[in-house]
């Protein structure tokens, strides 16, 4: 089997602005994403998604399409797509950075491999280590009453774990978490995500005050400028610290482990450069006595499927203790899939079909296409 053609499709599915995520790094109100299709001479098509936003990744659908057409497509066309690792190594040789873009292509390669052998991706990755992937909801960093209303809505949907965006202004952060806790009651597990928005001293003081509301973790309390900052915060607070913005590469994970800067590592399919890279980080975390979860950039259906397969097959992802952020359907007003993923409040499952298990609805793709 050979790749004959690489196709990219820019799309933008509207986000429900009532629940749009606002936090310490700003607001995620639009998603200029790129779909990838790898066509082969055997008629199989692999699907990928570059779920990038400039504020987060420095990439968008325009840069991603350019890099794929100019640098990656010449490497891919004529190649056997089942050689995933070899092709990924080749992508790194011809293009530095652009990890979300490479992750979208790698995703499509894994999809083709699964379709070629007739197996769901999680089975190719070693088989299921859990029956489903536990998930949590993310409450936007809005004013307290609005955040509380969103949290109450999430509980009504069935979520029993959630996090609240903080890191904006300490007193507002505390008021927001207090309002959310009052709205959801004592039995729903609640974490906070600062997106690196606090200075180290402010982080320690604020986290200690937030413990009054029964938080069970704090995500990225300080900016990812110096890993020692987060290590210092971790030593002074009584709840687990999760690394997100501090973690892109395998080397980042190693630095966090060596510095004792985190208890939990947040893996992204896009941010880490792909499924294979995410599994390497999870293995490193296991060796270091840490655990992982799966974070989100509000992925659409194709990348959400990849996240589910990754979490289903990776023992180093402790989704039962720290549920994953596989939550795109709760934030978008639509999707591009022919059949929705089995994602509900609190759980996500893969479709039991070869590869990622998803296919595009051409009418929906045309509706959301933006070129």
C-alpha positions in Angstrom: 0.0 0.0 0.0 1.3 3.4 -0.9 0.1 7.0 -0.1 -1.0 8.6 -3.4 -2.4 12.0 -2.2 -2.5 14.2 0.9 -5.6 16.3 1.3 -6.2 19.0 3.9 -9.5 20.7 4.7 -9.8 23.8 6.9 -12.8 23.8 9.1 -14.3 25.9 11.8 -17.2 24.5 13.9 -18.9 27.1 16.1 -18.3 26.9 19.8 -21.2 27.3 22.2 -20.3 30.7 23.5 -22.2 30.1 26.8 -19.6 27.5 27.7 -16.5 28.8 25.8 -13.4 28.3 27.9 -11.8 31.3 29.5 -8.8 31.0 31.7 -5.3 32.2 32.7 -4.1 32.1 29.0 -7.1 33.9 27.6 -10.2 32.5 25.8 -10.8 29.7 23.4 -13.7 31.0 21.4 -12.9 29.7 17.9 -11.1 26.7 16.6 -9.4 27.1 13.3 -8.6 23.4 12.8 -7.5 21.3 9.8 -8.7 17.9 8.7 -6.2 15.6 7.0 -6.9 12.8 4.6 -4.2 10.4 3.4 -5.4 8.6 0.2 -3.8 5.3 -0.8 -3.6 3.2 -3.9 -5.7 0.5 -2.2 -8.6 2.8 -1.7 -8.2 3.2 2.1 -8.2 6.7 3.5 -6.6 7.7 6.8 -8.1 10.6 8.8 -6.3 13.1 11.0 -7.0 16.4 12.7 -4.7 19.3 13.4 -6.5 20.7 16.4 -4.4 23.9 16.8 -5.0 27.4 18.0 -2.4 30.1 17.7 -2.7 31.2 21.3 -1.8 27.8 22.4 0.4 26.2 19.7 1.6 29.0 17.5 0.0 27.0 14.6 -3.3 27.4 12.8 -5.0 25.9 9.8 -3.1 28.1 7.3 0.3 27.2 8.6 -0.6 23.6 9.1 -1.8 23.3 5.5 1.3 25.0 4.2 3.7 22.8 6.1 1.9 19.7 5.1 1.8 20.6 1.4 5.4 22.0 1.3 7.4 19.7 3.6 5.4 16.6 4.7 3.5 15.6 1.6 6.7 15.0 -0.5 7.9 12.7 2.3 4.6 10.8 2.5 3.6 10.4 -1.2 4.8 7.0 -2.4 5.5 5.8 1.1 4.0 2.8 2.9 1.7 4.4 5.5 2.0 1.4 7.9 5.5 2.4 8.7 4.3 4.9 11.2 7.5 5.3 13.3 9.7 5.6 10.2 7.5 8.3 8.7 7.2 10.2 12.0 11.0 10.2 12.2 11.2 11.5 8.7 8.7 14.3 9.5 10.9 15.5 12.3 13.9 15.6 10.0 12.3 17.7 7.4 10.4 20.1 9.7 11.2 21.5 13.1 8.5 22.3 15.6 4.9 22.4 14.3 4.0 19.5 16.6 0.2 19.8 16.2 0.6 19.6 12.5 2.7 16.5 12.7 0.3 15.0 15.2 -2.5 15.4 12.7 -0.6 13.5 10.1 0.6 10.8 12.5 -3.1 10.4 13.5 -4.0 9.7 9.9 -1.1 7.2 9.6 -2.4 5.2 12.7 -5.9 5.3 11.2 -4.6 3.8 8.0 -2.6 1.1 9.8 -5.8 0.1 11.7 -7.8 0.0 8.6 -5.2 -2.1 6.8 -5.2 -4.8 9.4 -8.9 -4.5 10.3 -8.4 -3.6 14.0 -9.4 -0.7 16.2 -6.4 1.4 17.1 -6.5 0.7 20.8 -6.0 -3.0 20.0 -3.0 -2.3 17.8 -1.6 -0.3 20.7 -1.8 -3.3 23.0 -5.4 -3.7 23.9 -7.7 -2.1 26.4 -6.5 -1.5 29.9 -10.0 -0.2 30.9 -13.6 -0.7 29.8 -14.1 3.0 29.1 -12.3 6.3 29.7 -13.5 8.3 32.7 -13.8 12.0 31.8 -14.3 15.4 33.6 -15.9 18.7 32.6 -14.1 22.1 32.4 -15.9 25.1 33.8 -15.0 28.4 32.2 -13.3 31.2 34.2 -16.4 33.4 34.1 -17.9 35.5 36.8 -18.9 33.3 39.8 -22.7 33.1 39.2 -22.2 32.2 35.6 -19.5 29.6 36.4 -21.8 28.1 39.0 -24.6 27.8 36.5 -22.3 26.1 34.0 -21.2 23.7 36.7 -24.7 22.9 37.8 -25.6 22.2 34.1 -22.6 19.8 33.9 -23.9 17.9 37.0 -27.3 17.7 35.4 -25.7 16.1 32.4 -24.1 13.4 34.6 -20.6 14.7 35.3 -19.2 13.7 38.7 -15.8 15.3 38.3 -14.9 18.7 37.0 -12.3 21.5 37.1 -12.7 25.3 37.3 -10.5 27.7 35.3 -8.6 30.0 37.7 -5.3 31.9 37.4 -7.1 35.1 36.4 -7.2 37.2 39.6 -6.9 35.5 43.0 -10.0 37.0 44.8 -12.1 36.3 41.7 -10.7 32.8 41.4 -11.6 32.1 45.0 -15.1 33.5 44.6 -15.6 31.4 41.4 -14.5 28.2 43.1 -16.7 28.9 46.1 -19.7 29.5 43.9 -19.1 26.3 41.9 -18.7 24.2 45.1 -22.0 25.6 46.5 -23.7 24.8 43.2 -22.5 21.2 42.8 -22.5 20.1 46.4 -19.9 18.2 48.4 -19.9 14.9 46.5 -18.7 16.1 43.0 -14.9 16.0 42.7 -13.5 19.4 41.9 -10.1 20.5 40.6 -8.7 23.9 39.5 -6.7 24.8 36.4 -4.7 28.0 36.5 -3.2 27.7 33.0 0.0 29.1 34.4 -1.7 32.4 35.4 -0.3 32.8 39.0 3.1 33.9 40.2 4.7 31.3 42.5 4.0 33.2 45.7 0.4 33.9 44.7 -0.1 30.3 43.7 0.9 29.0 47.1 -1.3 31.4 48.9 -4.3 31.0 46.7 -4.1 27.2 46.5 -4.1 27.0 50.3 -7.2 29.1 50.4 -8.9 27.0 47.7 -8.4 23.8 49.8 -11.3 25.0 51.9 -13.5 24.0 49.0 -12.2 20.5 48.8 -10.2 20.7 45.6 -8.3 17.5 44.7 -5.7 18.8 42.3 -4.3 22.0 40.8 -3.3 22.2 37.2 -0.4 24.3 36.0 -0.3 26.8 38.8 2.6 28.9 37.4 3.9 29.8 34.0 6.1 27.2 32.2 9.2 29.5 32.3 11.2 27.6 35.0 10.4 24.1 36.2 11.8 25.0 39.6 8.9 27.4 40.1 6.3 24.6 40.0 8.5 22.4 42.1 8.6 25.1 44.7 4.8 25.4 44.7 4.3 21.6 44.8 6.4 21.4 48.0 4.2 24.0 49.7 0.7 22.9 48.9 -1.3 19.8 50.1 -2.9 18.8 46.8 -1.4 17.1 43.7 0.0 19.4 41.1 -0.6 18.6 37.4 1.7 19.8 34.6 0.2 21.0 31.4 1.7 24.0 29.7 5.1 22.8 31.1 4.8 19.6 29.1 5.2 19.4 25.4 8.1 17.0 24.7 9.5 13.8 26.3 12.4 15.9 27.5 10.0 18.2 29.3 8.5 15.2 31.0 12.0 14.1 32.1 12.7 17.6 33.5 9.5 17.7 35.5 10.2 14.2 36.9 13.7 15.1 37.9 12.7 18.3 39.5 9.8 16.7 41.5 7.7 19.5 40.0 4.4 17.5 39.4 2.4 14.6 40.5 0.4 14.3 37.3 1.4 14.9 33.6 -1.3 16.1 31.2 -0.8 14.4 27.8 -2.3 15.8 24.6 -2.4 14.0 21.2 -1.6 17.4 19.6 0.6 19.1 22.1 3.0 16.2 22.4 3.3 15.5 18.7 1.1 12.5 18.4 -0.1 9.2 19.9 3.3 7.6 19.9 4.9 10.5 21.7 2.1 10.5 24.2 2.7 6.9 25.0 6.4 7.6 25.5 5.6 10.3 28.1 3.2 7.9 29.9 5.9 5.2 30.1 8.4 7.8 31.5 5.8 8.8 34.1 5.3 5.2 35.1 9.0 4.8 35.6 9.2 8.0 37.7 6.3 7.0 39.9 4.0 9.6 38.4 0.7 9.2 36.6 -0.9 10.9 33.6 -4.2 12.2 32.3 -5.3 13.3 28.8 -5.8 17.1 28.3 -7.8 18.9 25.7 -7.6 21.6 23.2 -11.3 21.3 22.5 -10.7 18.7 19.8 -13.3 17.8 17.2 -14.4 14.2 16.5 -11.4 12.8 14.7 -8.8 13.9 17.3 -11.3 13.0 20.1 -11.3 9.5 18.8 -7.5 9.4 18.8 -7.6 10.6 22.5 -10.0 7.8 23.4 -7.8 5.1 21.8 -4.7 6.5 23.5 -6.3 6.5 26.9 -8.0 3.1 26.4 -4.6 1.3 25.7 -2.1 3.2 27.9 -1.7 1.9 31.5 0.4 5.0 32.5 -2.7 7.2 32.0 -4.5 7.1 35.4 -7.9 8.1 34.2 -9.7 6.6 37.1 -7.9 8.8 39.6 -7.6 11.9 37.3 -10.3 11.7 34.6 -9.5 12.9 31.1 -10.6 16.0 29.3 -12.3 14.3 26.3 -15.2 16.8 26.1 -15.5 18.4 22.7 -19.1 17.4 22.1 -20.1 19.5 25.2 -18.6 22.7 23.7 -19.3 22.6 20.0 -22.6 23.2 18.2 -21.8 20.4 15.8 -19.1 18.1 14.4 -17.8 16.7 11.1 -18.4 13.0 11.9 -20.9 10.7 10.1 -21.6 9.0 13.5 -21.1 10.6 16.9 -18.5 9.1 19.2 -19.8 7.3 22.3 -18.9 10.3 24.6 -21.2 11.0 27.5 -21.0 12.9 30.7 -18.2 11.2 32.6 -17.2 8.5 30.1 -15.8 8.1 26.6 -15.6 4.9 24.5 -14.1 4.1 21.1 -16.2 3.0 18.1 -15.4 -0.7 17.6 -14.2 -0.3 14.0 -10.8 -0.4 12.3 -8.4 2.4 12.9 -9.8 5.4 14.7 -13.3 4.1 13.9 -14.7 7.4 12.5 -15.7 8.7 9.1 -16.5 12.1 7.9 -19.9 13.4 6.9 -19.2 15.2 3.7 -22.2 17.5 4.0 -21.1 18.6 7.5 -17.5 19.0 6.3 -18.8 21.3 3.5 -20.9 23.2 6.0 -18.0 24.0 8.3 -15.3 24.4 5.6 -13.8 27.9 5.6 -11.4 28.1 2.7 
